[in-house]
Amino acid sequence: MMIPNVTHDRGVLKETVVGRVIDFTFPAELAAGVPSSLGFLPERTRQNMPRWAGKLWSQADPEGYERCVQQVEGLAGFLTARGVGVHRPRALTDSELNLYGGGSACRRSCAIP
């Protein structure tokens, strides 16, 4: 196994990791309102979250979900086309997603009871 060695930020990018978009479920608790801990989100997103509660991202906001998928896949393709080695994590299984409450880690990290 090769150990990464970065000595400065001006070198040529040879390899990188590009993640995957997870089709998470918005926590049902958001139907009661959006906590202040999510104040960093765009206003449009905060306004829509109560009606998106309990839904998959791809169902609640299909255009936003697809735009995000296209951006991540586009980045991976862009880098690969330029000779950069791109490593991708495998897609999570349904049982792995369920460990995060239907794919939502927001419950823990966003102070949603």
N, CA, C and O atoms as a Tinker XYZ file with bonds, in Angstrom:
   452  protein
     1  N      0.833000   -1.177000    0.000000    73     2
     2  CA     0.000000    0.000000    0.000000    64     1     3
     3  C      0.880000    1.245000    0.000000    63     2     4     5
     4  O      1.826000    1.354000    0.780000    81     3
     5  N      0.556000    2.170000   -0.878000    73     3     6
     6  CA     1.302000    3.413000   -0.952000    64     5     7
     7  C      0.785000    4.390000    0.105000    63     6     8     9
     8  O     -0.426000    4.553000    0.257000    81     7
     9  N      1.667000    5.022000    0.813000    73     7    10
    10  CA     1.302000    6.009000    1.814000    64     9    11
    11  C      1.376000    7.383000    1.164000    63    10    12    13
    12  O      2.399000    7.744000    0.581000    81    11
    13  N      0.275000    8.165000    1.264000    73    11    14
    14  CA     0.294000    9.497000    0.643000    64    13    15
    15  C      1.408000   10.366000    1.226000    63    14    16    17
    16  O      1.701000   10.320000    2.421000    81    15
    17  N      2.008000   11.146000    0.356000    73    15    18
    18  CA     3.059000   12.062000    0.768000    64    17    19
    19  C      2.809000   13.403000    0.093000    63    18    20    21
    20  O      3.109000   13.578000   -1.088000    81    19
    21  N      2.261000   14.340000    0.841000    73    19    22
    22  CA     1.981000   15.667000    0.312000    64    21    23
    23  C      2.933000   16.640000    0.980000    63    22    24    25
    24  O      2.937000   16.776000    2.203000    81    23
    25  N      3.740000   17.319000    0.173000    73    23    26
    26  CA     4.705000   18.261000    0.737000    64    25    27
    27  C      4.351000   19.718000    0.464000    63    26    28    29
    28  O      4.895000   20.625000    1.093000    81    27
    29  N      3.418000   19.941000   -0.497000    73    27    30
    30  CA     2.977000   21.294000   -0.808000    64    29    31
    31  C      1.708000   21.210000   -1.654000    63    30    32    33
    32  O      1.320000   20.125000   -2.088000    81    31
    33  N      1.072000   22.338000   -1.885000    73    31    34
    34  CA    -0.183000   22.335000   -2.643000    64    33    35
    35  C     -0.018000   22.805000   -4.080000    63    34    36    37
    36  O     -1.004000   23.159000   -4.726000    81    35
    37  N      1.194000   22.814000   -4.588000    73    35    38
    38  CA     1.443000   23.302000   -5.935000    64    37    39
    39  C      1.823000   22.188000   -6.906000    63    38    40    41
    40  O      2.148000   22.460000   -8.061000    81    39
    41  N      1.786000   20.963000   -6.457000    73    39    42
    42  CA     2.187000   19.847000   -7.311000    64    41    43
    43  C      1.088000   19.430000   -8.268000    63    42    44    45
    44  O      0.019000   20.039000   -8.312000    81    43
    45  N      1.363000   18.391000   -9.028000    73    43    46
    46  CA     0.415000   17.837000   -9.984000    64    45    47
    47  C     -0.425000   16.790000   -9.268000    63    46    48    49
    48  O      0.107000   15.891000   -8.616000    81    47
    49  N     -1.728000   16.913000   -9.393000    73    47    50
    50  CA    -2.630000   15.946000   -8.784000    64    49    51
    51  C     -2.544000   14.636000   -9.554000    63    50    52    53
    52  O     -2.790000   14.597000  -10.760000    81    51
    53  N     -2.192000   13.562000   -8.848000    73    51    54
    54  CA    -2.060000   12.261000   -9.488000    64    53    55
    55  C     -3.194000   11.324000   -9.121000    63    54    56    57
    56  O     -3.638000   10.537000   -9.958000    81    55
    57  N     -3.669000   11.392000   -7.892000    73    55    58
    58  CA    -4.762000   10.534000   -7.433000    64    57    59
    59  C     -5.614000   11.294000   -6.434000    63    58    60    61
    60  O     -5.142000   12.184000   -5.727000    81    59
    61  N     -6.892000   10.913000   -6.396000    73    59    62
    62  CA    -7.799000   11.525000   -5.420000    64    61    63
    63  C     -8.973000   10.588000   -5.167000    63    62    64    65
    64  O     -9.143000    9.583000   -5.857000    81    63
    65  N     -9.767000   10.927000   -4.184000    73    63    66
    66  CA   -10.999000   10.204000   -3.872000    64    65    67
    67  C    -12.162000   11.136000   -4.176000    63    66    68    69
    68  O    -12.168000   12.294000   -3.759000    81    67
    69  N    -13.136000   10.627000   -4.899000    73    67    70
    70  CA   -14.378000   11.361000   -5.150000    64    69    71
    71  C    -15.498000   10.501000   -4.583000    63    70    72    73
    72  O    -15.670000    9.348000   -4.979000    81    71
    73  N    -16.249000   11.063000   -3.665000    73    71    74
    74  CA   -17.306000   10.320000   -2.982000    64    73    75
    75  C    -18.502000   10.035000   -3.865000    63    74    76    77
    76  O    -18.458000   10.213000   -5.082000    81    75
    77  N    -19.567000    9.589000   -3.230000    73    75    78
    78  CA   -20.822000    9.295000   -3.921000    64    77    79
    79  C    -21.951000   10.068000   -3.254000    63    78    80    81
    80  O    -21.870000   10.397000   -2.070000    81    79
    81  N    -22.985000   10.351000   -3.998000    73    79    82
    82  CA   -24.160000   11.023000   -3.468000    64    81    83
    83  C    -25.072000    9.962000   -2.863000    63    82    84    85
    84  O    -25.372000    8.954000   -3.501000    81    83
    85  N    -25.509000   10.196000   -1.630000    73    83    86
    86  CA   -26.408000    9.266000   -0.957000    64    85    87
    87  C    -27.824000    9.816000   -1.033000    63    86    88    89
    88  O    -28.066000   10.978000   -0.707000    81    87
    89  N    -28.750000    8.982000   -1.462000    73    87    90
    90  CA   -30.159000    9.365000   -1.522000    64    89    91
    91  C    -30.760000    9.165000   -0.127000    63    90    92    93
    92  O    -31.473000    8.194000    0.125000    81    91
    93  N    -30.457000   10.099000    0.764000    73    91    94
    94  CA   -30.861000    9.984000    2.163000    64    93    95
    95  C    -32.331000   10.347000    2.355000    63    94    96    97
    96  O    -32.965000   10.943000    1.485000    81    95
    97  N    -32.844000    9.973000    3.504000    73    95    98
    98  CA   -34.201000   10.326000    3.904000    64    97    99
    99  C    -34.145000   11.526000    4.832000    63    98   100   101
   100  O    -33.398000   11.521000    5.810000    81    99
   101  N    -34.930000   12.557000    4.535000    73    99   102
   102  CA   -35.016000   13.696000    5.440000    64   101   103
   103  C    -35.678000   13.220000    6.730000    63   102   104   105
   104  O    -36.707000   12.547000    6.663000    81   103
   105  N    -35.133000   13.541000    7.891000    73   103   106
   106  CA   -35.722000   13.088000    9.156000    64   105   107
   107  C    -37.172000   13.560000    9.298000    63   106   108   109
   108  O    -37.486000   14.715000    9.008000    81   107
   109  N    -38.046000   12.663000    9.742000    73   107   110
   110  CA   -39.461000   12.987000    9.919000    64   109   111
   111  C    -39.652000   14.134000   10.906000    63   110   112   113
   112  O    -40.627000   14.879000   10.811000    81   111
   113  N    -38.735000   14.278000   11.845000    73   111   114
   114  CA   -38.839000   15.329000   12.863000    64   113   115
   115  C    -38.805000   16.738000   12.271000    63   114   116   117
   116  O    -39.209000   17.697000   12.928000    81   115
   117  N    -38.330000   16.865000   11.051000    73   115   118
   118  CA   -38.269000   18.183000   10.408000    64   117   119
   119  C    -39.656000   18.722000   10.082000    63   118   120   121
   120  O    -39.804000   19.914000    9.812000    81   119
   121  N    -40.678000   17.863000   10.102000    73   119   122
   122  CA   -42.044000   18.323000    9.842000    64   121   123
   123  C    -42.473000   19.350000   10.890000    63   122   124   125
   124  O    -43.312000   20.208000   10.617000    81   123
   125  N    -41.896000   19.259000   12.088000    73   123   126
   126  CA   -42.232000   20.181000   13.173000    64   125   127
   127  C    -41.458000   21.489000   13.077000    63   126   128   129
   128  O    -41.744000   22.426000   13.823000    81   127
   129  N    -40.507000   21.570000   12.194000    73   127   130
   130  CA   -39.709000   22.782000   12.043000    64   129   131
   131  C    -38.236000   22.465000   11.908000    63   130   132   133
   132  O    -37.775000   21.392000   12.297000    81   131
   133  N    -37.512000   23.406000   11.358000    73   131   134
   134  CA   -36.082000   23.243000   11.100000    64   133   135
   135  C    -35.300000   23.839000   12.272000    63   134   136   137
   136  O    -35.490000   25.008000   12.606000    81   135
   137  N    -34.420000   23.046000   12.904000    73   135   138
   138  CA   -33.654000   23.566000   14.044000    64   137   139
   139  C    -32.660000   24.644000   13.618000    63   138   140   141
   140  O    -32.217000   24.680000   12.470000    81   139
   141  N    -32.325000   25.506000   14.546000    73   139   142
   142  CA   -31.403000   26.605000   14.256000    64   141   143
   143  C    -30.021000   26.100000   13.843000    63   142   144   145
   144  O    -29.274000   26.814000   13.174000    81   143
   145  N    -29.679000   24.868000   14.242000    73   143   146
   146  CA   -28.374000   24.317000   13.870000    64   145   147
   147  C    -28.245000   24.129000   12.357000    63   146   148   149
   148  O    -27.140000   23.931000   11.852000    81   147
   149  N    -29.361000   24.188000   11.632000    73   147   150
   150  CA   -29.327000   24.058000   10.172000    64   149   151
   151  C    -29.405000   25.423000    9.486000    63   150   152   153
   152  O    -29.707000   25.509000    8.296000    81   151
   153  N    -29.135000   26.476000   10.236000    73   151   154
   154  CA   -29.195000   27.825000    9.698000    64   153   155
   155  C    -28.206000   28.097000    8.579000    63   154   156   157
   156  O    -28.360000   29.073000    7.845000    81   155
   157  N    -27.209000   27.262000    8.438000    73   155   158
   158  CA   -26.212000   27.441000    7.376000    64   157   159
   159  C    -26.740000   27.041000    6.003000    63   158   160   161
   160  O    -26.143000   27.390000    4.985000    81   159
   161  N    -27.852000   26.313000    5.965000    73   159   162
   162  CA   -28.401000   25.852000    4.695000    64   161   163
   163  C    -29.041000   27.006000    3.930000    63   162   164   165
   164  O    -29.468000   27.988000    4.536000    81   163
   165  N    -29.110000   26.897000    2.606000    73   163   166
   166  CA   -29.769000   27.950000    1.823000    64   165   167
   167  C    -31.228000   28.120000    2.266000    63   166   168   169
   168  O    -31.874000   27.159000    2.684000    81   167
   169  N    -31.727000   29.332000    2.171000    73   167   170
   170  CA   -33.090000   29.650000    2.604000    64   169   171
   171  C    -34.122000   28.748000    1.927000    63   170   172   173
   172  O    -35.041000   28.264000    2.588000    81   171
   173  N    -33.986000   28.518000    0.628000    73   171   174
   174  CA   -34.932000   27.664000   -0.100000    64   173   175
   175  C    -34.989000   26.278000    0.513000    63   174   176   177
   176  O    -36.069000   25.707000    0.665000    81   175
   177  N    -33.849000   25.740000    0.862000    73   175   178
   178  CA   -33.788000   24.407000    1.454000    64   177   179
   179  C    -34.471000   24.402000    2.818000    63   178   180   181
   180  O    -35.276000   23.516000    3.104000    81   179
   181  N    -34.156000   25.382000    3.659000    73   179   182
   182  CA   -34.765000   25.447000    4.998000    64   181   183
   183  C    -36.284000   25.574000    4.909000    63   182   184   185
   184  O    -37.006000   24.962000    5.697000    81   183
   185  N    -36.765000   26.355000    3.965000    73   183   186
   186  CA   -38.211000   26.529000    3.818000    64   185   187
   187  C    -38.906000   25.240000    3.391000    63   186   188   189
   188  O    -40.034000   24.971000    3.805000    81   187
   189  N    -38.233000   24.449000    2.567000    73   187   190
   190  CA   -38.855000   23.229000    2.037000    64   189   191
   191  C    -38.704000   22.014000    2.947000    63   190   192   193
   192  O    -39.456000   21.049000    2.807000    81   191
   193  N    -37.766000   22.037000    3.861000    73   191   194
   194  CA   -37.483000   20.848000    4.661000    64   193   195
   195  C    -38.691000   20.303000    5.429000    63   194   196   197
   196  O    -38.843000   19.083000    5.494000    81   195
   197  N    -39.554000   21.134000    6.011000    73   195   198
   198  CA   -40.708000   20.549000    6.709000    64   197   199
   199  C    -41.612000   19.714000    5.796000    63   198   200   201
   200  O    -42.142000   18.690000    6.228000    81   199
   201  N    -41.790000   20.133000    4.559000    73   199   202
   202  CA   -42.639000   19.325000    3.668000    64   201   203
   203  C    -41.862000   18.157000    3.049000    63   202   204   205
   204  O    -42.468000   17.229000    2.513000    81   203
   205  N    -40.535000   18.197000    3.117000    73   203   206
   206  CA   -39.721000   17.085000    2.632000    64   205   207
   207  C    -39.536000   16.015000    3.707000    63   206   208   209
   208  O    -39.046000   14.926000    3.409000    81   207
   209  N    -39.914000   16.303000    4.933000    73   207   210
   210  CA   -39.689000   15.384000    6.063000    64   209   211
   211  C    -40.213000   13.984000    5.758000    63   210   212   213
   212  O    -41.337000   13.809000    5.288000    81   211
   213  N    -39.369000   12.994000    6.040000    73   211   214
   214  CA   -39.732000   11.600000    5.837000    64   213   215
   215  C    -39.597000   11.099000    4.413000    63   214   216   217
   216  O    -39.871000    9.929000    4.149000    81   215
   217  N    -39.185000   11.946000    3.494000    73   215   218
   218  CA   -39.058000   11.554000    2.084000    64   217   219
   219  C    -37.594000   11.399000    1.701000    63   218   220   221
   220  O    -36.704000   12.010000    2.293000    81   219
   221  N    -37.372000   10.558000    0.685000    73   219   222
   222  CA   -36.036000   10.465000    0.099000    64   221   223
   223  C    -35.724000   11.771000   -0.618000    63   222   224   225
   224  O    -36.616000   12.422000   -1.161000    81   223
   225  N    -34.449000   12.144000   -0.613000    73   223   226
   226  CA   -34.027000   13.363000   -1.295000    64   225   227
   227  C    -34.465000   13.343000   -2.759000    63   226   228   229
   228  O    -34.942000   14.351000   -3.279000    81   227
   229  N    -34.302000   12.190000   -3.426000    73   227   230
   230  CA   -34.645000   12.084000   -4.846000    64   229   231
   231  C    -36.135000   12.272000   -5.097000    63   230   232   233
   232  O    -36.527000   12.654000   -6.200000    81   231
   233  N    -36.972000   12.013000   -4.099000    73   231   234
   234  CA   -38.418000   12.224000   -4.236000    64   233   235
   235  C    -38.800000   13.652000   -3.840000    63   234   236   237
   236  O    -39.646000   14.276000   -4.480000    81   235
   237  N    -38.170000   14.161000   -2.782000    73   235   238
   238  CA   -38.514000   15.476000   -2.254000    64   237   239
   239  C    -38.041000   16.597000   -3.176000    63   238   240   241
   240  O    -38.763000   17.570000   -3.394000    81   239
   241  N    -36.856000   16.463000   -3.705000    73   239   242
   242  CA   -36.248000   17.503000   -4.540000    64   241   243
   243  C    -35.513000   16.839000   -5.699000    63   242   244   245
   244  O    -34.283000   16.847000   -5.735000    81   243
   245  N    -36.260000   16.258000   -6.656000    73   243   246
   246  CA   -35.609000   15.500000   -7.728000    64   245   247
   247  C    -34.614000   16.307000   -8.547000    63   246   248   249
   248  O    -33.580000   15.778000   -8.957000    81   247
   249  N    -34.912000   17.588000   -8.793000    73   247   250
   250  CA   -33.986000   18.412000   -9.581000    64   249   251
   251  C    -32.691000   18.655000   -8.810000    63   250   252   253
   252  O    -31.604000   18.544000   -9.377000    81   251
   253  N    -32.797000   18.981000   -7.539000    73   251   254
   254  CA   -31.612000   19.219000   -6.718000    64   253   255
   255  C    -30.776000   17.964000   -6.556000    63   254   256   257
   256  O    -29.548000   18.016000   -6.616000    81   255
   257  N    -31.445000   16.830000   -6.350000    73   255   258
   258  CA   -30.737000   15.557000   -6.204000    64   257   259
   259  C    -29.984000   15.233000   -7.492000    63   258   260   261
   260  O    -28.800000   14.899000   -7.454000    81   259
   261  N    -30.660000   15.331000   -8.616000    73   259   262
   262  CA   -30.026000   14.997000   -9.898000    64   261   263
   263  C    -28.888000   15.948000  -10.216000    63   262   264   265
   264  O    -27.867000   15.526000  -10.758000    81   263
   265  N    -29.044000   17.222000   -9.888000    73   263   266
   266  CA   -27.971000   18.201000  -10.109000    64   265   267
   267  C    -26.730000   17.817000   -9.301000    63   266   268   269
   268  O    -25.607000   17.902000   -9.799000    81   267
   269  N    -26.938000   17.397000   -8.065000    73   267   270
   270  CA   -25.813000   17.001000   -7.216000    64   269   271
   271  C    -25.130000   15.749000   -7.771000    63   270   272   273
   272  O    -23.902000   15.686000   -7.822000    81   271
   273  N    -25.912000   14.763000   -8.181000    73   271   274
   274  CA   -25.337000   13.542000   -8.766000    64   273   275
   275  C    -24.525000   13.896000  -10.002000    63   274   276   277
   276  O    -23.410000   13.404000  -10.170000    81   275
   277  N    -25.069000   14.742000  -10.867000    73   275   278
   278  CA   -24.360000   15.126000  -12.087000    64   277   279
   279  C    -23.054000   15.851000  -11.776000    63   278   280   281
   280  O    -22.052000   15.642000  -12.458000    81   279
   281  N    -23.060000   16.702000  -10.749000    73   279   282
   282  CA   -21.840000   17.421000  -10.389000    64   281   283
   283  C    -20.755000   16.464000   -9.901000    63   282   284   285
   284  O    -19.601000   16.575000  -10.313000    81   283
   285  N    -21.116000   15.534000   -9.033000    73   283   286
   286  CA   -20.120000   14.601000   -8.481000    64   285   287
   287  C    -19.611000   13.669000   -9.577000    63   286   288   289
   288  O    -18.407000   13.437000   -9.684000    81   287
   289  N    -20.514000   13.140000  -10.385000    73   287   290
   290  CA   -20.091000   12.256000  -11.469000    64   289   291
   291  C    -19.284000   13.031000  -12.511000    63   290   292   293
   292  O    -18.322000   12.505000  -13.070000    81   291
   293  N    -19.672000   14.267000  -12.767000    73   291   294
   294  CA   -18.930000   15.115000  -13.696000    64   293   295
   295  C    -17.516000   15.386000  -13.214000    63   294   296   297
   296  O    -16.573000   15.375000  -14.005000    81   295
   297  N    -17.366000   15.630000  -11.914000    73   295   298
   298  CA   -16.033000   15.838000  -11.342000    64   297   299
   299  C    -15.167000   14.595000  -11.531000    63   298   300   301
   300  O    -14.015000   14.691000  -11.952000    81   299
   301  N    -15.728000   13.434000  -11.219000    73   299   302
   302  CA   -14.968000   12.186000  -11.380000    64   301   303
   303  C    -14.556000   11.999000  -12.842000    63   302   304   305
   304  O    -13.417000   11.625000  -13.122000    81   303
   305  N    -15.468000   12.255000  -13.761000    73   303   306
   306  CA   -15.152000   12.121000  -15.187000    64   305   307
   307  C    -14.121000   13.132000  -15.654000    63   306   308   309
   308  O    -13.222000   12.799000  -16.427000    81   307
   309  N    -14.248000   14.363000  -15.186000    73   307   310
   310  CA   -13.308000   15.427000  -15.536000    64   309   311
   311  C    -11.886000   15.041000  -15.121000    63   310   312   313
   312  O    -10.944000   15.161000  -15.904000    81   311
   313  N    -11.750000   14.581000  -13.885000    73   311   314
   314  CA   -10.422000   14.218000  -13.377000    64   313   315
   315  C     -9.863000   13.006000  -14.104000    63   314   316   317
   316  O     -8.684000   12.983000  -14.460000    81   315
   317  N    -10.696000   12.002000  -14.326000    73   315   318
   318  CA   -10.251000   10.785000  -15.028000    64   317   319
   319  C     -9.771000   11.118000  -16.437000    63   318   320   321
   320  O     -8.749000   10.603000  -16.890000    81   319
   321  N    -10.514000   11.983000  -17.126000    73   319   322
   322  CA   -10.152000   12.364000  -18.500000    64   321   323
   323  C     -8.813000   13.083000  -18.560000    63   322   324   325
   324  O     -8.185000   13.136000  -19.618000    81   323
   325  N     -8.377000   13.626000  -17.460000    73   323   326
   326  CA    -7.093000   14.332000  -17.404000    64   325   327
   327  C     -5.990000   13.486000  -16.796000    63   326   328   329
   328  O     -4.927000   13.995000  -16.442000    81   327
   329  N     -6.249000   12.193000  -16.677000    73   327   330
   330  CA    -5.208000   11.275000  -16.229000    64   329   331
   331  C     -5.043000   11.149000  -14.726000    63   330   332   333
   332  O     -4.088000   10.529000  -14.258000    81   331
   333  N     -5.964000   11.730000  -13.962000    73   331   334
   334  CA    -5.900000   11.614000  -12.508000    64   333   335
   335  C     -6.534000   10.294000  -12.100000    63   334   336   337
   336  O     -7.625000    9.958000  -12.562000    81   335
   337  N     -5.859000    9.548000  -11.240000    73   335   338
   338  CA    -6.442000    8.321000  -10.707000    64   337   339
   339  C     -7.546000    8.672000   -9.727000    63   338   340   341
   340  O     -7.296000    9.333000   -8.719000    81   339
   341  N     -8.765000    8.235000  -10.013000    73   339   342
   342  CA    -9.909000    8.552000   -9.170000    64   341   343
   343  C    -10.381000    7.284000   -8.471000    63   342   344   345
   344  O    -10.727000    6.296000   -9.118000    81   343
   345  N    -10.388000    7.326000   -7.160000    73   343   346
   346  CA   -10.882000    6.216000   -6.352000    64   345   347
   347  C    -12.278000    6.574000   -5.867000    63   346   348   349
   348  O    -12.521000    7.700000   -5.433000    81   347
   349  N    -13.197000    5.612000   -5.940000    73   347   350
   350  CA   -14.588000    5.842000   -5.543000    64   349   351
   351  C    -14.981000    4.827000   -4.479000    63   350   352   353
   352  O    -14.661000    3.645000   -4.604000    81   351
   353  N    -15.668000    5.272000   -3.439000    73   351   354
   354  CA   -16.190000    4.293000   -2.484000    64   353   355
   355  C    -17.321000    3.515000   -3.143000    63   354   356   357
   356  O    -17.991000    4.017000   -4.045000    81   355
   357  N    -17.524000    2.312000   -2.692000    73   355   358
   358  CA   -18.636000    1.532000   -3.246000    64   357   359
   359  C    -19.953000    2.106000   -2.729000    63   358   360   361
   360  O    -19.990000    2.763000   -1.689000    81   359
   361  N    -21.012000    1.853000   -3.457000    73   359   362
   362  CA   -22.335000    2.301000   -3.018000    64   361   363
   363  C    -22.727000    1.522000   -1.769000    63   362   364   365
   364  O    -22.423000    0.335000   -1.649000    81   363
   365  N    -23.401000    2.190000   -0.844000    73   363   366
   366  CA   -23.851000    1.534000    0.374000    64   365   367
   367  C    -25.052000    0.647000    0.081000    63   366   368   369
   368  O    -25.879000    0.965000   -0.773000    81   367
   369  N    -25.140000   -0.459000    0.792000    73   367   370
   370  CA   -26.300000   -1.339000    0.664000    64   369   371
   371  C    -27.462000   -0.738000    1.445000    63   370   372   373
   372  O    -27.277000    0.174000    2.250000    81   371
   373  N    -28.663000   -1.259000    1.198000    73   371   374
   374  CA   -29.834000   -0.774000    1.938000    64   373   375
   375  C    -29.669000   -0.982000    3.439000    63   374   376   377
   376  O    -30.040000   -0.116000    4.232000    81   375
   377  N    -29.111000   -2.131000    3.834000    73   375   378
   378  CA   -28.935000   -2.380000    5.267000    64   377   379
   379  C    -27.915000   -1.408000    5.870000    63   378   380   381
   380  O    -28.070000   -0.997000    7.021000    81   379
   381  N    -26.889000   -1.038000    5.123000    73   379   382
   382  CA   -25.925000   -0.048000    5.618000    64   381   383
   383  C    -26.580000    1.324000    5.741000    63   382   384   385
   384  O    -26.349000    2.036000    6.718000    81   383
   385  N    -27.393000    1.697000    4.759000    73   383   386
   386  CA   -28.101000    2.971000    4.836000    64   385   387
   387  C    -29.041000    3.012000    6.030000    63   386   388   389
   388  O    -29.184000    4.047000    6.679000    81   387
   389  N    -29.682000    1.885000    6.318000    73   387   390
   390  CA   -30.615000    1.838000    7.441000    64   389   391
   391  C    -29.920000    2.037000    8.776000    63   390   392   393
   392  O    -30.559000    2.445000    9.746000    81   391
   393  N    -28.630000    1.759000    8.845000    73   391   394
   394  CA   -27.885000    2.018000   10.073000    64   393   395
   395  C    -27.849000    3.510000   10.381000    63   394   396   397
   396  O    -27.657000    3.909000   11.529000    81   395
   397  N    -28.034000    4.328000    9.356000    73   395   398
   398  CA   -28.055000    5.779000    9.509000    64   397   399
   399  C    -29.480000    6.310000    9.521000    63   398   400   401
   400  O    -29.712000    7.464000    9.161000    81   399
   401  N    -30.430000    5.488000    9.930000    73   399   402
   402  CA   -31.812000    5.954000    9.966000    64   401   403
   403  C    -32.355000    6.240000    8.584000    63   402   404   405
   404  O    -32.916000    7.311000    8.352000    81   403
   405  N    -32.199000    5.302000    7.659000    73   403   406
   406  CA   -32.687000    5.516000    6.303000    64   405   407
   407  C    -31.758000    6.374000    5.480000    63   406   408   409
   408  O    -32.182000    6.987000    4.500000    81   407
   409  N    -30.491000    6.427000    5.864000    73   407   410
   410  CA   -29.536000    7.206000    5.098000    64   409   411
   411  C    -29.354000    8.608000    5.632000    63   410   412   413
   412  O    -28.652000    9.415000    5.024000    81   411
   413  N    -29.976000    8.914000    6.761000    73   411   414
   414  CA   -29.869000   10.275000    7.291000    64   413   415
   415  C    -28.976000   10.315000    8.517000    63   414   416   417
   416  O    -29.362000    9.862000    9.594000    81   415
   417  N    -27.777000   10.861000    8.344000    73   415   418
   418  CA   -26.887000   11.087000    9.479000    64   417   419
   419  C    -27.184000   12.444000   10.093000    63   418   420   421
   420  O    -26.593000   12.816000   11.106000    81   419
   421  N    -28.104000   13.185000    9.477000    73   419   422
   422  CA   -28.429000   14.538000    9.936000    64   421   423
   423  C    -28.991000   14.514000   11.351000    63   422   424   425
   424  O    -28.778000   15.462000   12.107000    81   423
   425  N    -29.693000   13.473000   11.721000    73   423   426
   426  CA   -30.315000   13.399000   13.042000    64   425   427
   427  C    -29.270000   13.588000   14.135000    63   426   428   429
   428  O    -29.512000   14.280000   15.123000    81   427
   429  N    -28.112000   12.969000   13.950000    73   427   430
   430  CA   -27.048000   13.073000   14.955000    64   429   431
   431  C    -26.277000   14.375000   14.840000    63   430   432   433
   432  O    -25.968000   15.008000   15.849000    81   431
   433  N    -25.968000   14.775000   13.630000    73   431   434
   434  CA   -25.062000   15.910000   13.435000    64   433   435
   435  C    -25.758000   17.264000   13.409000    63   434   436   437
   436  O    -25.089000   18.294000   13.481000    81   435
   437  N    -27.074000   17.287000   13.309000    73   435   438
   438  CA   -27.794000   18.563000   13.184000    64   437   439
   439  C    -28.661000   18.857000   14.401000    63   438   440   441
   440  O    -29.520000   19.737000   14.342000    81   439
   441  N    -28.457000   18.146000   15.494000    73   439   442
   442  CA   -29.173000   18.381000   16.751000    64   441   443
   443  C    -30.680000   18.254000   16.586000    63   442   444   445
   444  O    -31.435000   19.068000   17.118000    81   443
   445  N    -31.123000   17.235000   15.849000    73   443   446
   446  CA   -32.543000   16.954000   15.733000    64   445   447
   447  C    -32.847000   15.874000   16.758000    63   446   448   449
   448  O    -32.251000   14.798000   16.706000    81   447
   449  N    -33.771000   16.136000   17.700000    73   447   450
   450  CA   -34.041000   15.159000   18.754000    64   449   451
   451  C    -34.569000   13.849000   18.218000    63   450   452
   452  O    -34.842000   12.931000   18.991000    81   451
